[in-house]
Amino acid sequence: MLKGLMQDVPLLVSSLIEHAARCHPEAEIVSRTAEGTINRSTYRDIARRSKGVARALLALGVKPGERIGTLAWNGYRHMEMYYGVSGIGAVLHTIHPRQFPEQLEYVINHAEDQHLFFDITFAPLVERLAPMLRTVKHFVAMTDRRNLPLSDIPNLLCYEDLIAGTDEDFTWPVFDETTASSLCYTAGTTGTPKGVLYSHRSTVLHAFALCAADSMALSASESALLAAPMFHVNGWGVPYAAAMCGMKLVLPGPANDGRSLYELMRDERATLALGGPKVWAPIFAHADATHRNPRKELRLRRVVIGGAVPGGELTERFASQFGATVTQVWGMTESSPIGAVGAPLSGQGEADEGATPPGARQGRAPFGVELRLIDDTGRRVPHDGHTRGHLRLRGPWVAAGYFKATGTSPLDTEGFFATGDIATIDGKGWLRVTDRAADAIKSGGEWISSGELEAVAIGHPGVFEAALIAFPGTQPRSRRLLVVVTRSCCEMSREELLDYLAQRIDRRWLPDDVSFVEHIPHTATGKVRKGQLREMFAAHPWPVETAAPVV
């Protein structure tokens, strides 16, 4: 076969920061630090200091392929680690600090992290974990000598001392683009966390996708508040894409309360903000409590929300109070994470009349990701917008397996990854995820979308959060329980909420009962632990008009 006469230049993470230093050196990275100050860096600064990280790691004897852990917030030092670690062929392991201590111990030992870098706010946590960490040789506090924490952490080093005296002539090594670049562990609702090992190639290609106009459209014209944590799925890949396009980054550090985020967006004139649904409630609460006028004070034009369906109320509030549009994205740790983006189809019409409204859909796959639906027998399901199936995907930034895993592959015979989601896809490629397969509810042969029902329930002004779970019934249908957290200012009855739902959904979807609780259990990434909910309500006293569940 005749090959093209093009240069074979590997796609490496270090090439992103080198491009940023050459082509937009003065673009800013503004960070609120763990010490409480505001730091202003540029891409030129990040490029120079990431080389200091690289030289320091090499001096510590770090070899290609070895894992370097971070317990850190969104900040300029963490961004330097993104490039300094991967740039020498080592693997950046970003660790989710909100996991249970036993999970943290497991992932650090499973990854065999050689060194652990941490923001000083995590010093007490690191001190507790240190005796259980079998492979960590040094602990590095990401601060200067003046703010070095007083603790009993062994082999403690100071970040600023470590990278001082950088030789700017340092040259990034060149190696195969399929080399591992970073490692992130899943934090699903059940089971042991699994490691997803990204490559330099997958990371750079994912960054290209984020900058595409019909995807997230990241560009140098934006000032972006990144509220999606850099310790989970590489901050949605935004720190890489931002370097590619020269976008100003605003990093909130540990201050994720409504006032801090609002003021940072205002002061840095953020035009774009990115984060999960739970990020925004405190911002709205701050604006309401202080009688702020976001339309007047902010420059926000776009909000990108991932992790859960934002709901119509949130979308409408951003439009009415902030003058900002909401773009929903869908993905998972195994897809780097972007698998679908809800960017509007300008001039083409978003959907046919009568189709699912845009707010209920996750989006369309960007170039590079292919989506497929199959039934329980493995046969393909039509993309007609109505037929539900098991969602699978493949692409150059989709995982082919798990770190150190043996046994069953997550891929089918055609190389598609089994996501564990139930979804529909319409004729224009719009994806609508209705459930996790483990939590899916089928009644009388019909799929019931717990996500849609929960979204309708949350639309009630007195409902703060809702989760639908099911138990096998004595009749050929499941028994469904809606677990609800009400807003502090509201009281409601089971009958009131059921009547509200009956006016908005098919009556066949109505839950058999409603239970009001003070809180719903979540994973570290904010997903509802429905398995735990089913355990909690295994002995639920069902109303007399419904058959008792078989559990």
Number of C-alpha atoms within 10 A of each C-alpha: 3 4 5 6 6 6 6 6 10 14 20 28 25 26 19 21 29 21 18 24 21 12 16 19 20 16 21 20 24 22 24 22 22 22 14 11 10 16 13 13 17 20 28 21 18 26 25 21 26 26 28 24 26 27 22 20 20 15 10 14 10 20 14 17 16 19 28 26 28 27 24 27 28 26 26 26 22 24 22 22 24 27 28 30 31 26 28 26 29 23 28 28 32 28 23 25 18 14 15 12 12 10 16 19 17 16 24 27 16 17 21 18 23 22 21 25 23 24 26 22 17 16 20 14 15 23 14 13 16 17 12 13 21 14 15 20 15 18 24 23 27 25 21 14 13 7 13 17 19 9 11 13 20 13 10 17 18 19 22 18 13 19 18 12 10 17 13 11 8 12 12 17 10 15 15 14 19 15 20 23 29 26 25 26 24 22 22 19 20 12 8 13 17 20 22 24 25 28 25 26 21 26 25 22 17 26 25 18 21 25 19 14 11 17 23 21 15 24 20 17 11 22 26 28 27 24 22 25 23 27 21 22 28 25 20 27 21 24 23 25 23 27 28 25 23 25 24 25 28 28 29 26 27 19 17 15 15 18 17 17 24 23 14 22 24 17 12 17 18 23 20 23 25 24 19 20 17 13 17 24 13 17 19 20 13 18 17 13 9 9 9 14 12 20 16 11 15 20 20 24 18 21 20 22 27 22 19 18 22 22 17 16 15 18 18 15 14 21 16 13 16 20 17 22 18 22 23 27 26 24 20 17 24 25 27 25 21 27 28 27 26 26 22 16 10 8 6 7 9 16 16 11 8 6 11 15 12 18 19 19 23 29 25 26 22 20 14 14 18 18 19 20 23 19 15 9 6 11 10 13 18 18 20 14 18 14 16 24 26 23 25 22 20 21 18 17 23 25 23 20 18 16 17 11 10 8 5 7 14 15 17 11 7 7 14 20 24 18 18 14 18 24 26 24 26 19 12 13 17 24 26 25 25 23 20 19 15 13 19 18 23 15 18 11 9 12 17 19 21 24 20 18 23 19 19 18 24 21 18 15 11 18 20 16 19 25 21 24 20 24 18 17 17 13 14 11 16 21 23 23 21 23 23 25 18 21 14 10 6 10 9 12 11 13 11 10 18 18 12 14 21 15 9 11 13 10 11 11 17 17 21 17 19 20 14 16 12 10 13 18 14 15 15 16 17 17 15 17 17 21 14 15 18 18 11 10 15 13 12 14 10 16 11 7 7 13 14 18 19 13 10
